[in-house]
Amino acid sequence: MNVFTLVSSLHCHAMAKVLLLVSLASVAWCERPLAPLIPAMCGRHSPKAKMDTALVKVINDDTKVPLVVYLQSQQCYKCDLIPTVTVIENCTLSVDSRWPVRVEIRLVDSNGTLVKPSLSCSEESLTDLYVEGGVYNIYIQHEGSQAGQDISCMSVLMNDPEDSNIPIYVTISIGLFLIIMWILGKYLHRRGYIRRVLCFWSTENMMSDLGTPTNISRVDDSSGSEVKVPVKERLKSLDTFRGIAIIIMIFVNYGGGKYWFFKHSKWNGLTVADLVFPWFVFIMGTAMVFSFQGQLRRSVPKWKIFLKILKRSATLFILGLLINSFGMTDGVDFDNFRIPGVLQRFAGTYLITASVFLFLAPVHNPAQYTGWSAAFRDLSPYWAEWLVNLAFVVLHLIITFVMPVPGCPSGYLGPGGLENGGRFFNCTGGAAGYLDRKIFGPAHIYRHPTSTEIYKQSVGYDPEGLLGTLNSCFMCFLGLQAGKILFVHSDWVKRCRRFFLWSILTGGLSLVLCEASLNDGWIPINKNLWSLSFVLALSGMAFFLLMVCYLLIDVYKVWTGAPFYYAGMNSIALYCGHEFFSGKAPVSFVVPKTHASLLALNLWGATFWVLVSVYFYYKDIFISV
């Protein structure tokens, strides 16, 4: 009599079966060192439904033969299936509903060996996107001449789960309604309808006390003879673009309603959260042109301008260190203090890009460009800058693909951990991660990167590390190119034509480098690495968005840029403020753990800082570094 027959013949408490099966697994593992380890038994208590999860109940029709359930998220690239639980009767599992889940069910034969699944129980048949809140039954039927020699599986959705994206649809609908009402209200106000309604319901005495429109007209006429000095209007599209980036950043940093697409990508790919930081870098370069060319035209010595660059970079770096210390209630532990960060990356990028521009860019003189050279006056005078910034890109590629990293293949761009079957477990980030761990030390970089949840690596990795600064400088330089277009070309058609061409060029190069693939291209789009394809893709988006903002706000004037314009005027203040108040009133409260309530809370957090920026604007409070 084999052990399984003994187990099935015993009519005792379930705990006895559990103990015997655990013993069997130990014996089988010792006798067969190459066989897969059988996981622990399924617990008695079923998991509760949570956000971003679905419940899958495995129903085994033959309790004499245990089954092993293998799971793995499809988001985990080239990761092996993981034996998760052993099932005898019925077992309810909680699975991730954000991405398709790879599922496979195998049986254990009488010798304690895992048997490959049939086609109906294989990964190809059971892998699916399990809907959030869904309850699924996977029915297991044993077939063959001897019980347990073959199985078939059938997955059935047992309920009608509610679409978790409904709060987003409602939010978009409310937003569109408010926009339409605002546009309609402005139209009625310009046509005088609102004033007529107010006048209709008011008395003549009230209007005389307040002052009649005729009196106002006479005041206006009397002042018409005064000479008005024209004031150069600030380009609103730049501030609006910056404001869009900061408001999206605040929203996603506060949680984004706990939707996966409002969080950073786990490794390769793009989400909404991956857009805003690079756009800030881009627009920083765009604004740089106007500041420096104006000072150079006024004959300000370059050494004085360079001192301002050093001061601003140092200020940004120190602010970044202060933000890294937020949340340390027991004091700053310098043995485990993170050195890199978002503002630190800004500081390094600004220092390098601004210095190169300051010392290599000529003072712009429109009169020196005639004929065909006038069409390229935003490019040809800056050839030295192009050489330096392209050298940054080449240096980044050489270090990434050529520099040897102990225990890792050359040019490794993966997240380590479970990727590639765990062969490169501690190679997270390849050369970029290795340099940061050597220069800063493992205790002074980000130790819980976004890839940890899926790939389970044990080493830290900092997405704002040293090597990525080279590519962020190139992105800032592309933003600088957008500023040169605005500075040297006065015709809006020429400006927009160039924005569009640069958008097509950079976006197309990005698609070539990543081969239009998430993971299988030469250089995947990766925010953690600030890969070249990532920089080019985000630059293409930035050129296009800047073109749209410029057309709507500065050319056709169909949009004032509100409310993002106000936020863009105080972006540094909003960034530091939202970090300080993260998790605190008045932007954070305890609410039910649902997408709807968390989305409302995080939208309120972003709206609060919009209101702060509007208040600052009308009080003439502008904080910059």
Secondary structure, 3 states (H helix, E strand, C coil): CCHHHHHHHCCCCHHHHHHHHHHHHHHHHHHCCCCCCCCCECCCCCCCCCCCEEEEEEEECCCCCCEEEEEEECCCCCECCEEEEEECCEEEEEEECCCCEEEEEEEECCCCCEECCCHHHCHHHHCECCCCCCEEEEEEEEECCCCCCEEEEEEEECCCCCCCCHHHHHHHHHHHHHHHHHHHHHHHHHHCHHHHHHHHCCCHHHHHHHCCHHHHHHHHHHCCCCCCCCCCCCCHHHHHHHHHHHHHHHHHHCCHHHCHHHCCCCCEECCHHHCHHHHHHHHHHHHHHHHHHHHHHCCCCHHHHHHHHHHHHHHHHHHHHHHHCCCCCCCCCHHHCCCCCHHHHHHHHHHHHHHHHHHHCCCCCHHHCCHHHHHHCCCHHHHHHHHHHHHHHHHHHHHHHHCCECCECCCCCCCCCCEHHHCCCCCCCHHHHHHHHHHCCHHHCCCCCCCHHHHCCCCCCCCCCCCHHHHHHHHHHHHHHHHHHHHHCCCHHHHHHHHHHHHHHHHHHHHHHHCCCCCCCCCCCECCCCCHHHHHHHHHHHHHHHHHHHHHHHHCCCCCCCCHHHHHHCHHHHHHHHHHCCCCCCCCCCCCCCHHHHHHHHHHHHHHHHHHHHHHHHCCCCCCC
